[in-house]
């Protein structure tokens, strides 16, 4: 009886909590984010689904359901966002179905990357964890279809590369903590540590999975890879870094469009990540560099903006 009373009390508290629309939206986005995170992690660690027409269709329907479900549960009333989300996903889904049925080309993959990142950057879809992780799911599959994952990508990463990546990330986190300890009072990292000590490592992990993984898949794995096959490494490096900078022009925080400050930062970061990817053949390492630099800039220097 006591157990049932505790369960009833917990259910009452949960029901009261979910009466708040903001609480409902947070829970909804959290659940869908966890589902997509598990899919992304599985893909990154080497799971390669056999892409039959039926499986590609089912995966596309799942991504559509997750994105529409998140919008609905967050009580989003802007119908343009539903329409934009549909077009944001439908072309990549048709691409996967077509690839499963007839095969595809590098140009098709580059087009899908342009399409998804372009619609995201210019606000056609909602820029949240669910959207970014949906990009990561489709781009990881596209990358695995195109490049040999035993030679480059996230899989078959050399142990020494993982050592460099983890070591660099740990060093940057230590520097972040020390800067906060020594009085970086205006930094976002200081507020994180004061409010909740877990916010800093969780935010760092999200920077890797939600920002760095999709960006590295698109700009280094796909754009740089496709251009390298056509025009050579140096030209591909400069071109992909420039594309990365152009995408950052629309970054709204804390400046308005065109955000030249963010664009210059992105070009420099793109050059570094492009060289790292070429030397290591590992998107895991370049994504770690991307996440580390972006995280430090966001939490220490830009005070929450780029």
C-alpha positions in Angstrom: 0.0 0.0 0.0 2.8 2.4 0.9 4.5 1.7 -2.5 1.2 2.5 -4.3 0.8 5.7 -2.4 4.3 6.8 -3.3 3.6 6.0 -7.0 0.4 7.9 -6.9 2.1 10.9 -5.4 4.8 10.8 -8.0 2.2 10.5 -10.8 0.4 13.5 -9.3 3.6 15.6 -9.2 4.4 14.6 -12.8 0.9 15.5 -14.0 1.1 18.9 -12.3 4.6 19.4 -13.8 3.4 18.6 -17.3 0.6 21.1 -17.1 3.2 23.8 -17.8 3.6 24.1 -21.7 7.3 25.0 -21.3 7.8 21.8 -19.2 6.0 19.7 -21.8 8.1 21.1 -24.6 11.4 20.5 -22.6 10.4 16.9 -21.9 9.3 16.3 -25.5 12.5 17.7 -27.0 14.6 15.7 -24.4 12.9 12.4 -25.2 13.3 12.9 -29.0 16.9 14.1 -28.5 17.8 10.9 -26.6 16.3 8.8 -29.4 18.3 10.6 -32.1 21.4 10.6 -30.0 21.3 6.8 -29.7 20.9 6.5 -33.5 23.8 9.0 -34.1 26.1 7.2 -31.6 25.3 3.8 -33.2 26.1 5.1 -36.7 29.3 6.9 -35.5 30.5 3.7 -33.8 30.1 1.7 -37.0 26.5 0.5 -37.3 25.8 0.5 -41.0 22.2 -0.4 -41.8 21.5 -2.3 -45.0 19.8 0.3 -47.0 17.0 -1.4 -48.8 14.1 0.7 -50.2 11.8 -0.3 -47.4 14.4 0.4 -44.6 15.3 3.8 -46.1 11.5 4.6 -46.3 11.0 3.6 -42.7 14.0 5.6 -41.5 12.7 8.6 -43.3 9.2 8.2 -41.8 10.8 7.9 -38.3 12.8 11.1 -38.8 9.7 12.9 -40.0 7.6 11.6 -37.1 10.2 12.7 -34.6 10.6 16.2 -36.0 6.8 16.8 -36.4 6.2 15.2 -33.0 8.7 17.6 -31.4 7.1 20.6 -33.1 3.6 19.5 -32.0 4.5 18.7 -28.4 6.3 22.1 -28.1 3.0 23.6 -29.2 4.6 25.3 -32.2 1.8 27.1 -34.0 3.8 28.5 -37.0 2.6 26.4 -39.9 5.6 27.6 -42.0 7.9 25.6 -39.7 5.9 22.4 -40.3 6.1 23.1 -44.0 9.8 23.9 -43.9 10.6 20.8 -41.8 8.8 18.6 -44.3 10.8 20.0 -47.3 14.0 19.9 -45.1 13.7 16.2 -44.7 11.8 14.9 -47.7 14.6 15.5 -50.3 17.2 13.7 -48.2 14.7 10.9 -47.6 14.0 10.5 -51.3 17.7 10.5 -51.8 18.2 7.6 -49.4 15.4 5.7 -51.0 16.8 6.4 -54.5 20.3 5.4 -53.4 19.0 2.1 -51.9 17.2 1.4 -55.2 19.5 2.7 -57.9 22.7 3.9 -56.4 23.9 7.5 -56.3 26.8 9.9 -57.0 29.0 12.3 -55.1 27.1 15.2 -56.5 23.8 13.9 -55.1 25.4 13.7 -51.6 26.8 17.2 -51.9 23.4 18.5 -53.0 21.7 17.0 -49.9 24.3 18.5 -47.6 23.8 22.0 -49.2 20.0 21.6 -48.9 19.9 20.6 -45.3 22.5 23.0 -44.0 21.1 25.8 -46.1 17.6 25.5 -44.8 18.8 25.2 -41.2 21.1 28.3 -41.4 18.5 30.5 -42.9 15.7 29.7 -40.4 13.4 27.7 -42.6 13.4 25.0 -39.9 13.6 25.2 -36.1 17.3 25.3 -35.1 17.3 22.9 -32.1 18.8 19.6 -31.0 16.2 17.5 -32.9 17.0 19.3 -36.2 20.8 19.1 -35.8 20.7 15.4 -34.9 18.4 14.7 -37.8 21.1 16.1 -40.1 23.7 14.0 -38.3 21.7 10.8 -38.9 21.3 11.4 -42.7 24.8 12.8 -43.2 26.4 9.9 -41.4 24.5 7.4 -43.6 25.3 9.4 -46.7 29.0 9.5 -45.8 29.1 5.8 -45.2 27.5 5.1 -48.5 30.1 7.3 -50.3 33.5 6.9 -48.5 35.2 3.7 -47.4 34.6 3.7 -43.6 37.6 1.3 -43.1 39.9 4.0 -44.5 38.4 7.2 -43.2 35.5 8.6 -41.2 34.6 7.8 -37.6 35.3 4.1 -37.9 38.8 2.5 -37.8 40.2 5.6 -36.1 43.8 4.9 -34.9 44.3 4.7 -31.2 46.9 7.5 -31.2 44.3 9.8 -32.9 41.8 9.1 -30.1 44.6 9.9 -27.6 45.3 13.2 -29.3 41.6 14.1 -29.5 40.7 13.2 -25.9 43.9 14.8 -24.6 43.2 18.0 -26.5 39.5 18.1 -25.3 40.6 17.4 -21.7 43.2 20.2 -21.8 40.7 22.7 -23.1 38.3 21.8 -20.4 41.0 22.2 -17.8 41.9 25.6 -19.3 38.2 26.5 -19.2 37.9 25.5 -15.5 41.2 27.4 -14.6 40.0 30.6 -16.3 36.8 30.4 -14.3 38.7 29.8 -11.0 41.0 32.7 -11.7 38.2 35.2 -12.0 36.7 35.1 -15.5 33.5 36.3 -14.0 31.7 37.5 -17.1 32.2 34.1 -18.9 29.2 31.8 -19.6 31.3 29.0 -18.2 31.5 30.7 -14.8 27.7 30.9 -14.6 27.4 27.2 -15.6 29.8 26.2 -12.8 28.0 28.3 -10.3 24.5 27.1 -11.2 25.2 23.4 -11.8 28.6 21.8 -12.0 27.3 19.2 -14.6 26.3 21.9 -17.1 29.8 22.4 -18.3 30.7 18.7 -19.3 27.1 18.1 -20.6 27.4 21.3 -22.8 30.8 20.2 -24.0 29.4 16.8 -25.0 26.4 18.4 -26.8 28.8 20.7 -28.7 30.5 17.6 -30.0 27.4 15.6 -30.9 25.0 18.3 -32.0 27.3 20.9 -33.6 30.7 19.4 -34.5 29.5 16.0 -35.8 27.0 17.4 -38.4 29.4 20.2 -39.4 32.4 17.9 -39.9 30.4 15.4 -41.8 29.1 18.1 -44.2 32.1 20.4 -44.6 35.1 18.1 -44.1 33.7 14.6 -44.9 31.5 15.5 -47.8 32.4 18.9 -49.3 36.2 18.7 -48.7 36.2 15.0 -49.8 34.2 15.7 -53.0 36.3 18.7 -53.9 39.6 16.9 -53.2 38.6 14.2 -55.7 38.2 16.9 -58.3 40.6 19.8 -57.6 43.2 18.5 -55.1 43.6 18.9 -51.4 44.8 22.5 -51.1 42.0 23.9 -53.3 39.5 21.7 -51.6 40.7 22.8 -48.1 40.3 26.5 -49.0 37.0 26.0 -50.7 35.4 23.9 -47.9 36.6 26.4 -45.2 35.2 29.3 -47.3 31.8 27.5 -47.5 32.0 27.0 -43.8 32.5 30.7 -43.3 29.7 31.6 -45.7 27.3 29.4 -43.6 28.3 31.3 -40.5 27.3 34.7 -41.9 23.8 34.1 -40.7 24.8 33.5 -37.1 22.5 35.9 -35.2 24.2 36.1 -31.8 25.2 38.6 -30.8 25.5 40.4 -34.2 23.1 40.8 -37.1 23.4 39.5 -40.7 26.0 39.5 -42.2 28.0 38.3 -39.2 31.6 38.8 -40.6 33.0 38.1 -37.2 31.6 34.6 -37.0 32.5 34.0 -40.7 36.2 34.8 -40.2 36.3 32.6 -37.1 34.6 29.8 -39.1 37.0 30.0 -42.0 40.0 29.8 -39.7 38.5 26.9 -37.8 37.6 25.2 -41.1 41.2 25.4 -42.3 42.5 23.8 -39.0 39.8 21.1 -39.0 40.4 20.4 -42.7 44.1 19.9 -42.2 43.5 17.7 -39.1 41.0 15.5 -41.1 43.4 15.2 -44.0 46.3 14.1 -41.8 44.3 11.7 -39.6 41.5 10.6 -42.0 39.3 10.8 -38.9 36.2 12.9 -38.5 36.2 12.0 -34.8 39.4 13.9 -34.4 38.4 16.9 -36.5 35.0 17.0 -34.7 36.8 17.1 -31.4 38.9 20.0 -32.5 35.8 21.8 -33.8 33.9 21.1 -30.5 36.8 22.2 -28.3 37.5 25.5 -30.0 33.8 26.3 -30.5 33.0 25.4 -26.8 35.9 27.6 -25.4 34.9 30.5 -27.6 31.2 30.2 -26.7 31.7 29.9 -23.0 34.8 32.1 -22.3 35.3 34.7 -25.0 32.0 35.4 -26.7 29.9 35.4 -23.5 27.3 33.1 -25.1 27.5 34.2 -28.7 29.8 33.8 -31.7 
